[in-house]
Amino acid sequence: MKKLWAKKKDNKGFSLVELIVVILIMAIIAVALAPQVMKWVGRSSENTDTNNAATIKSSVQTAIADHLAEGNKFAEGTTTYYVLKEGISTKADTYEKATGLGEKIAETMGEFPEVKADNKQVFVIKIEATDSVTTSVEVTPGTGTYSPVTGS
């Protein structure tokens, strides 16, 4: 009995085979969980885009209220702006500074969030107006070929 006890005392740590088996088990678990983790990351990006779009929409509504309070009017129809990394633009593919209401939106927003989802490039702001009254404000991530080419 003393010999078994003495033998166990000398045997410290794990054997190489035991370590390899544990590493293999961990690798199998990681491979099995990887697709689920990627889905979570994708959903997180989409949720971030949704939250950013809601924030932009409230900034646009505030800017519209300020714009109208100053006595300005809207032209009838749809006005479209794009939220780029550089600011509010009138074009989706390059940065062209938006004047008037676009400047007011940029002031209200402060920061310009980027779209997180892979297949989208810019946030699109569509403002529909009738008789100097906005009928709807829509903010969505939009596709485009935006590359950060700066303009005046």
N, C-alpha and C positions, 0 to 999 in steps of 0.2 A: 504494500500500500504506500509505503514511503517513496518507493521508486516512481510511481505514477505522479505523486504530488511534486516531486523534484523535477520530473520531466516537464510538467505543465508550467512550473515557475520559469524554466529556461526558454520556453516557447512564447516569445513576445511578438505582437503584431499579427499581420495577416499574410497569407501566402500570396504569391503572384497570381495564382489561379483564382483565388477568392476575389482579389481586386479586379481582375479582368471580368469576372462574372458580374460583379456589382456595376462596373462601368457599362457593360453591355445592357443590363437591365435599365439603367438610367438613359441610355441612348434610345432604346426601344420606346420608353415612356415619352421622351422628348419628340421623337418622330411622330408618335400618335397624337400628341397635343399641338404640334406646330400648326396644322390647318385651323384649329379652333382659335389659337392665339392670333393668327393672321386675320380671321374674321373680326375679332374684337378690335384689332387695330383699324381695320377698314370702317367698322361702325363708329369708332371714335372719331375718325376724320370726318365722316358724314355728319355726326352730331355737332362737331366743331363748326362745320360750314353752316348748319342750320342755325346755331346760336349766333354766329357772326352775321348771317343774313338778317336775323331779327334785330340785332343791335344796329346794323346799317339802316334798316327800315325805320326804326325809331329816330335815328339821327336825321334821316331824310324828312320825316314828318315834322320834326322840330324846325329844320331849316325852311321847310315850306311855310310853316306858321310865321316864322320871322320874316320871310320874303314877302308874304301877303300883308303883314303888319306894317311894313315899310311903304305900303302903297303900290307895290309892284303887282303886275298881272301876268298870267300865263297865256301863251298862245294855245289855241285849241289844238288838240291832237296829243300825240305821244312824244314825250321827250325821253331820250335814253342816255344814261351815263354809265361809265364803267369804273369800277374800283380796281385800280392797279396799285402795285407796290409804291409807285411814286406819287399817287394821289388820285383825284377824280378826273377822269378823262372823257372826251367825247368820242374817242375811238378805242376799239377793243384790241387792235393789234400794235399800236404804238401810243406813247403818252402824248396827248395833246390837251393841255390844260383847259379845263372847263371854266368859263367865266359866268358871272351872274349867279344863278341858283347853284351851279356846280361849286363855285367858291364858297358859298354859304354852307353847303353840305360838307365840304372839306373842313371848314372851320368847326362845324358841329361835331364831326367825327373825331378829329384829332389824329388817330392812328388809322392806317389802312390795312386791314387784315387780308392775308392771302388765302386763297382757296386751298384746302388741304387735300381734297380728293384728287386722285391721279388724273382722271379724265377731264377735269375742269380747269379753266385757266383764270377767269376773272369773275367778279360779282357784277351782275347786270342790274341796273336800277331803271325801271320803266315807270314813268309818271304820266298818267293820263289826265288831261284837264279838259273841262268844258266850261265855257263862259267864265274864265278866270277862277274856277273852283276845281280843285283836284278831285277826281272821281275814284282814283285808285293809285296805290303805290305798290309796286311789286319788286322784290329783290330776290334774285336767284343766282346760284353759281352757274356760269355760262361757259360753253366751249369757245375756244378761239385759238389763234396762233400767236398769242402774245409773247413777245420777247422784249426785255427791258431796254428799248431804244428810246432815249430821252429826246424830247423836242423842246420847243420854246414854250 
